[in-house]
């Protein structure tokens, strides 16, 4: 192919840049016949069809037969770049990244199969949205951070309903105390305060996804950022100051600032799937304390010379934060084991370890 033709084809895809098209996807097209397929981004997923955008218009598309068997690796999700023939999605371009979690229900009791749910793909940031009402919970924030870090994505914490409190900065300080280095933004859709701080995340071609509980104001926030009602919202309860659940599907919304936001239904169960350095990134100070423990395999539960327990005793670390750290470590270890072993074997080994720990504790007490 001549350099002139190659340059012409590259120019043909410049109109996709506002949708997040990049060299990561451009280079993949070399393996396909560009006369047979065209690239488009998935902007909405429904039960039997998709909304896709080819950079010029939105199109209604259906999955090709080979994509009918839905799973995380072959079935498109919002944010995916797909190859389309006429109005049929034939394949998915390799993802730059994806936000995944353990599917609701986690696994089949009969087969022990562990299932994955991909929430969105090809993201620049993840907005963890929590309201300054009964939804605000530091332990839940820690779980969200671990979920995002496990997927090697960039978290941003957004505290909504800042107008509900006379001193909302108190919540900002609390969030910052457990989210080291993570931007924390206090906003109010009621009076638009703090919304301008979100503009950099919505720059040309950037994609963010919102996660959080139902009723935290995610859809209302999108409407205020858009300057018009693009998402349905529910009335706020007078008794708890919490909105009702309205978002039932995931959609990629083009923002007037130039970027995109994926609205996401409220998450009730923050279950992990990817297993990376999420816990270590969420609890860096505990990892630092752990490096000073007497034993390299210290569980930070009862061992002598445990620097982590010493930090709790001396007020450098809260007991609640340590408990959440240990809980998520055990959970991720269990998930890792379940992915590689049968459910029965995992259960047997878990109870064997519990039995050995009890015996160890009883033996220690007998010498005291």
C-alpha positions in Angstrom: 0.0 0.0 0.0 1.4 3.4 -0.9 2.1 6.0 1.7 -0.5 8.2 0.0 -3.2 5.6 0.4 -2.1 4.9 4.0 -2.3 8.5 4.9 -5.7 8.8 3.3 -7.0 5.9 5.4 -5.6 7.4 8.6 -7.4 10.7 7.8 -10.6 8.7 7.3 -10.5 7.8 10.9 -9.8 11.2 12.4 -13.5 11.8 12.8 -13.5 9.0 15.4 -11.1 10.8 17.7 -13.8 12.6 19.7 -15.1 9.1 20.6 -11.7 8.1 22.0 -10.2 6.4 18.9 -6.4 6.1 19.2 -3.4 4.3 17.8 -4.1 1.3 20.0 -7.2 0.6 17.9 -5.8 1.9 14.6 -3.0 -0.6 14.5 -5.4 -3.5 14.9 -7.3 -2.6 11.7 -4.3 -3.7 9.7 -5.4 -7.3 10.2 -8.9 -6.7 8.7 -10.3 -5.8 5.3 -11.3 -2.2 5.7 -13.6 -2.4 2.7 -15.7 -5.1 4.5 -15.9 -3.6 8.0 -16.0 -0.2 9.6 -15.1 0.6 13.3 -17.7 2.0 15.7 -18.0 2.4 19.4 -20.7 0.8 21.5 -22.7 3.5 23.2 -25.5 1.3 24.6 -26.3 -2.3 25.2 -29.8 -3.7 25.3 -31.0 -7.3 25.5 -31.0 -8.1 21.8 -29.3 -5.1 20.1 -26.7 -2.4 20.5 -26.4 1.3 19.9 -23.1 2.1 18.1 -21.6 5.3 16.9 -19.4 5.4 13.8 -18.2 9.0 14.5 -20.9 10.6 12.4 -24.1 9.1 13.5 -25.6 6.5 15.9 -26.7 3.2 14.5 -28.8 0.3 15.7 -26.8 -2.9 15.4 -27.2 -6.6 16.2 -24.6 -9.2 17.2 -23.4 -11.6 14.6 -24.0 -15.3 15.3 -20.6 -16.0 16.7 -21.2 -13.3 19.3 -24.5 -14.7 20.5 -22.8 -16.8 23.2 -22.4 -14.0 25.8 -19.3 -13.8 27.8 -16.8 -11.1 28.9 -14.2 -11.8 26.2 -16.5 -12.0 23.1 -19.6 -10.1 23.9 -19.4 -6.3 23.5 -20.0 -3.9 26.4 -20.4 -0.2 26.5 -17.2 1.6 25.5 -16.0 -1.3 23.3 -14.7 -0.6 19.8 -16.3 -3.1 17.4 -16.0 -4.1 13.7 -19.3 -3.8 11.9 -20.5 -5.1 8.6 -23.6 -3.1 7.5 -25.5 -3.3 10.8 -24.0 -6.5 12.2 -21.3 -6.5 14.8 -18.7 -9.1 13.7 -16.0 -8.7 16.3 -14.4 -6.6 19.1 -11.1 -4.8 18.9 -8.7 -5.6 21.7 -9.6 -3.5 24.8 -7.2 -1.0 26.2 -8.7 -1.8 29.7 -11.9 -2.8 31.3 -13.8 -2.4 34.6 -14.8 -5.9 35.7 -16.3 -7.4 38.8 -17.6 -10.7 40.1 -21.1 -11.2 38.7 -24.0 -10.9 41.1 -24.4 -14.3 42.9 -20.6 -14.8 42.3 -20.7 -18.5 41.3 -22.9 -21.4 40.6 -23.4 -23.6 43.6 -23.7 -26.7 41.5 -20.6 -26.3 39.3 -18.5 -23.9 41.5 -18.0 -21.8 38.3 -16.9 -18.3 39.0 -18.4 -15.7 36.7 -17.2 -12.3 35.5 -19.2 -9.2 34.6 -17.5 -6.5 32.5 -19.1 -3.2 33.3 -17.4 -0.9 30.7 -14.3 -0.9 28.5 -11.6 1.6 27.2 -11.8 4.0 30.1 -9.6 7.0 31.2 -11.1 7.3 34.7 -13.6 5.8 37.1 -15.9 8.2 39.1 -16.7 6.6 42.4 -19.8 8.5 43.4 -21.1 8.6 46.9 -23.7 10.9 48.5 -23.3 12.8 51.7 -26.3 11.1 53.2 -26.7 7.6 54.6 -24.7 6.3 51.6 -21.3 7.7 52.8 -19.2 4.9 54.1 -15.4 4.7 54.3 -15.3 0.9 54.2 -17.4 0.9 51.0 -15.1 3.5 49.5 -12.1 1.2 50.2 -13.8 -1.6 48.4 -14.6 0.5 45.4 -10.9 1.7 45.3 -9.7 -1.9 45.5 -12.1 -2.9 42.7 -10.8 0.0 40.5 -7.1 -0.6 41.3 -7.5 -4.4 40.6 -8.5 -3.4 37.0 -5.5 -1.1 36.8 -7.7 1.9 36.3 -7.6 5.5 37.7 -10.1 6.3 40.4 -11.7 9.7 41.1 -14.0 10.1 44.2 -17.0 12.4 43.8 -19.0 13.4 46.9 -22.4 14.5 45.9 -25.1 16.4 47.8 -22.6 18.8 49.4 -25.5 21.2 50.1 -26.9 18.8 52.7 -24.3 19.7 55.3 -23.0 22.9 56.9 -19.5 21.5 57.0 -19.1 19.1 54.0 -15.3 19.5 54.0 -15.3 17.1 57.0 -16.4 14.3 54.6 -13.7 15.4 52.1 -11.0 15.0 54.8 -12.4 11.6 55.8 -12.3 10.4 52.2 -8.8 11.7 51.6 -7.6 10.0 54.8 -8.3 6.5 53.2 -7.8 7.4 49.5 -4.1 8.3 49.3 -3.3 10.4 46.2 -6.9 10.0 44.8 -8.6 13.2 43.8 -11.7 13.9 45.9 -14.3 16.4 44.6 -17.2 17.8 46.6 -20.1 18.8 44.3 -23.7 19.8 44.5 -26.1 19.4 41.7 -28.5 21.7 43.6 -26.3 24.8 43.3 -23.7 23.5 40.7 -20.8 24.0 43.2 -17.7 22.0 42.4 -18.9 21.0 38.9 -16.2 23.0 37.1 -13.6 20.9 38.8 -14.7 17.9 36.8 -14.1 19.5 33.4 -10.5 18.1 33.0 -11.9 14.6 33.1 -14.4 15.4 30.3 -11.9 16.7 27.8 -12.0 15.8 24.1 -12.0 12.0 23.6 -11.8 11.1 27.3 -14.1 8.4 28.7 -15.2 8.1 32.4 -17.6 5.7 34.0 -19.7 6.3 37.1 -20.0 3.7 39.8 -21.8 3.9 43.1 -24.9 2.9 45.0 -28.4 3.6 43.7 -29.7 7.1 44.6 -26.4 8.8 45.0 -27.2 11.3 42.3 -25.2 10.0 39.3 -27.9 10.7 36.7 -28.6 14.1 38.2 -24.9 14.9 38.1 -24.7 14.0 34.4 -27.7 16.2 33.7 -26.1 19.2 35.4 -22.8 18.6 33.6 -24.7 18.4 30.3 -26.8 21.5 31.0 -30.0 19.5 30.1 -31.9 16.4 31.1 -30.4 13.5 29.3 -30.9 10.9 32.1 -34.1 10.2 34.0 -34.0 11.0 37.7 -36.2 10.2 40.7 -37.4 12.3 43.5 -35.3 12.6 46.6 -36.8 11.0 49.8 -37.6 13.7 52.4 -36.8 11.3 55.2 -33.3 10.1 54.2 -32.3 12.7 51.5 -31.6 9.8 49.1 -32.8 9.6 45.5 -34.6 6.7 44.0 -33.1 4.2 41.5 -33.7 5.3 37.9 -30.8 4.1 35.7 -31.5 0.5 34.4 -28.9 0.3 31.6 -25.4 1.4 30.7 -25.1 4.2 28.1 -22.2 6.2 26.8 -23.2 9.8 26.9 -21.5 12.5 24.8 -20.8 15.5 27.0 -20.7 19.2 25.8 -17.2 19.5 27.2 -15.9 17.0 24.6 -15.6 13.8 26.5 -17.9 11.0 27.4 -19.5 9.5 30.6 -20.9 6.1 31.0 -23.8 6.1 33.5 -24.1 2.8 35.4 -26.9 1.3 37.4 -26.4 1.3 41.1 -24.1 -1.5 42.4 -25.4 -3.4 45.4 -22.6 -5.9 45.6 -19.0 -4.9 45.2 -17.5 -8.2 44.2 -14.0 -8.6 42.9 -12.9 -10.4 39.7 -9.5 -9.1 38.6 -6.8 -9.8 41.1 -3.9 -7.4 40.9 -2.4 -4.9 43.4 -5.7 -3.5 44.4 -5.5 -4.0 48.1 -1.8 -2.9 48.2 -2.7 0.3 46.4 -5.8 1.0 48.6 -3.9 0.4 51.9 -0.3 1.5 51.2 0.3 2.5 54.8 -0.6 -1.1 56.0 1.8 -2.5 53.5 4.5 -0.2 54.8 3.8 -1.2 58.4 3.8 -4.9 57.3 7.3 -4.6 56.0 8.4 -4.0 59.7 6.8 -7.2 61.0 9.1 -9.8 62.7 7.8 -12.6 60.5 7.6 -12.3 56.7 4.4 -14.4 56.6 2.7 -12.4 59.4 -1.1 -12.5 59.3 -1.4 -9.3 61.4 -3.8 -11.2 63.7 -1.9 -12.4 66.8 1.8 -12.8 66.0 4.4 -11.3 68.3 6.4 -8.5 66.8 3.6 -7.5 64.4 4.2 -3.9 63.3 0.7 -3.6 62.0 -0.9 -4.5 65.3 1.5 -2.1 67.0 0.3 0.7 64.7 -3.3 0.0 65.8 -2.3 0.0 69.5 -0.5 3.3 69.0 -3.3 5.0 67.1 -1.5 5.2 63.8 -4.1 2.9 62.2 -7.7 2.3 62.9 -8.9 -1.2 63.8 -11.8 -0.8 61.3 -9.4 -0.1 58.4 -7.2 -3.1 59.3 -10.3 -5.4 59.5 -11.4 -4.3 56.1 -7.9 -4.8 54.7 -7.7 -8.3 56.1 -11.2 -9.1 54.9 -10.4 -8.1 51.3 -7.1 -9.9 51.4 -8.8 -13.1 52.4 -11.5 -12.6 49.8 -9.1 -12.1 47.0 -7.0 -15.1 48.0 -10.2 -17.1 48.0 -11.1 -15.9 44.6 -7.7 -16.7 43.2 -7.9 -20.2 44.6 -11.4 -20.7 43.3 -10.3 -19.7 39.8 -7.7 -22.5 39.9 -9.2 -25.2 42.0 -12.6 -26.9 42.4 -15.0 -25.4 44.9 -14.9 -28.5 47.1 -11.1 -28.5 47.3 -11.1 -24.8 48.2 -13.6 -25.4 51.0 -11.7 -28.3 52.4 -8.4 -26.3 52.4 -10.1 -23.3 54.0 -11.5 -25.3 56.9 -8.2 -27.1 57.3 -6.5 -23.7 57.7 -9.2 -22.6 60.2 -8.7 -25.7 62.2 -4.9 -25.3 62.3 -5.3 -21.6 63.4 -7.6 -22.6 66.2 -5.1 -25.3 67.4 -2.3 -22.8 67.2 -4.2 -20.3 69.3 -5.2 -22.9 71.9 -1.6 -24.2 72.1 -0.4 -20.7 72.7 -2.9 -20.1 75.5 -1.9 -23.3 77.2 1.6 -22.0 77.6 0.5 -18.6 79.0 
